Amino acid sequence: MSSTPSQSFKSHFLIAMPSMADPSFTGALTLICEHSEEGALGLVVNRPSTLLLSEIFQQMGITTNETLYTGGHSVYAGGPVSQERGFVLHSCESNWDNCMTICSGIQLTTSNDILSAMAENRGPKQSMVALGYAGWGAGQLEQEIADNTWLTCQADPSIIFETPHHLRLNAAAKTLGVDLSLMSDQVGHA
């Protein structure tokens, strides 16, 4: 993805409106990691799966300190596309292979070197591992936003890394002064 659309939503959260009909995104908070004229890529950041990070390490043959990951660090369901593909959202202390800065305080890495470092307690201070991603074709995200499917706001690393997953959607909405519980699930335009 090379060209940037007139309004890029990279480094923004997409806040699913109560009227969201797609079950893949109902109640979802999605971080847009890339956005160009060709489309967009994002990761849902508030849906832990039943898969644990220790299981990922085991499947990949990565040796880890057993006591480090006994607390049940969940792997997140990043979206409905390529659910076997892994992504690590993390704080910005180091650069890893295949690392991209999303915004101040958030990087995205898709290489195994970061997972090996995490297993050895040499990884980033803050991280979230996800499988799968959300994708939009050319103009699709812009149309969904125009159709009131999503609210958007600037991404905040503390919402991803410091806020419990079940509170992230409302925390993002509150940055806009919005209380989602007061919103109707009916779609319309005034």
N, C-alpha and C positions, 0 to 999 in steps of 0.2 A: 504494500500500500504506500503510494508515494505522494500523490497530490493531497492537499488539505482542502476540505470543503469550506465554503464561506464562513460557516460557524462550526468549528470543531468541538466535539464533546469529549475529546480525550481529556483525561484527568477529572472527569465529572462522574458523579453517581447518577444512576437512573433509579428513581424511586417508583416502584410499580403503584399505579393508581388503584384504588379499591375496585374499580370496574375491570381490571385486567382479567381477560377471559382465558388466556393461554395458561394452562396449569404449570408449564415450565417456568413461568415468571410471576404467578400469583404470589403476592407478598414478598417479592424479591427485591433486594438491593444489589445493583450491578455496577461494578466499576468499569468504565470505558477505558481500555488500555491502548487502543489504536482507533483512529477515525480518519478516513480520507474519502476522496470522491468515489473510490471503489467499494467502500463499505466500512463496517466497524467490527471490532472484536472487544468483548467484555467478559468479566468474570463475576458470577454471582458470589457475593461475600457473606451471605447470612444463612447458608444452608449446609450445615455439617451433614456428612453422610455417616453410615454405620461403619465405614472403613477407617481403620486407625493408621496413623503414620508408621507405627512399628510394623504393621503388616506390609506397607509399601517397602520399607527397608528390607524386610525378609524376602519379599517377592523379587527385589532387585539384587539380592545377595550382598547387601550393604551391612557390614557388622556395626553394631551400635552398643553403647553402654546401656544395658537392660534397665537400670534404675532411672535413666534419663527420660525414657518414654513410657514408663509404667502408668502415668497419670491419664492415659487415654487421649492423646492429641488427635482430634478428628481430622480427616481429610474432607474438604468441602466439595460439594457438587457444584462445579464452576459453570455448568450450563449443559444444554442438550446436545451439543456438537462435539464429536471426537472425544467421547467420555473416557477413552483409554489414554489420552494425552495429558501429561502433567504440567502444572504451572506452579511457581512459587512467588507469591507476593511477599515482599519483605522490606525492612528498613534499609537505609542506604549507607551502611558502614563500609562495604567492600563492593568491588565489581567482580562478577562471576562470568563464566562463559555464557554467551547468549543472554546478556543482561540489558534491559531497557529501562530507562527512567520514565516513570509515568508522570510524576509530579514531585515536588519537594516532600521527601519522607517516604516515598513509595517507589520501589523498583519491581520489575517483573523478570524472572529468570526461568528458562525452560531447559537448562542443562543439568546433568546429573552431578556435576561437581558441587553444587550447593547442597544437595541432599547428603552427599558423603560428608561434607563439612558439618552439616547439622547433626548427623549421626555421631560425630566425634566431638560435639559441643564446641565447634569452631564456626558455626554458622552465624547468620545475622541475629541481632538481639531480638527482633520481632519478625515473625513470619506466619504465613498461612499457605498451606498446600491445597491445591484444588485439582480435580480431574474434570476435563471437559471445559467448554467455553460457550459463550453466546455469540452468535454471528449475525450480521445484517448485511444485505446486499446494497448496491449503490442506491442511495436515496431512501432506503427503507427505514432507517432509524429516524431520519428527519421527518418522514411522513408519520411515523408512530408518535413522535413528540407533538407534531401539529394536530394529530387526532386525540390529544389528551390521554394517551396511554401511559405516559411517563411524566413525572416531574424531574427536573434536573437541578443539581447543585454541585458546587466545587467539592471534589473529594477531600476527605479529611483522614489522614493516617490514623488518628486516635480512634475513629469509629471502627476501622478494620482491626487494629491491633490491641485496643484497650477496652472496647465495649463488648459485652457478651453478645453472642450472635443473635439471640432473640430480641435484643434491644436496638440493633443496628439500623433497621429500616426507620423506626420512629426517631432515632437520634439524627439521622440524615434529614428527615422531614422537618424536624425542629430547627435545623439551621436556616430553614426558609420561613420559620414562624408558622408552620403547618402542623396541625394535629390530625393525623390520618383517621383517627376514630370518629372525628366530626364530619368526615367527607362522605358524600353519597357514592354508591356504587353505580349510579346512573351516569352515562356519558352524554355530553351535549355541548353545544356552543351557543353562547349568548348572542 
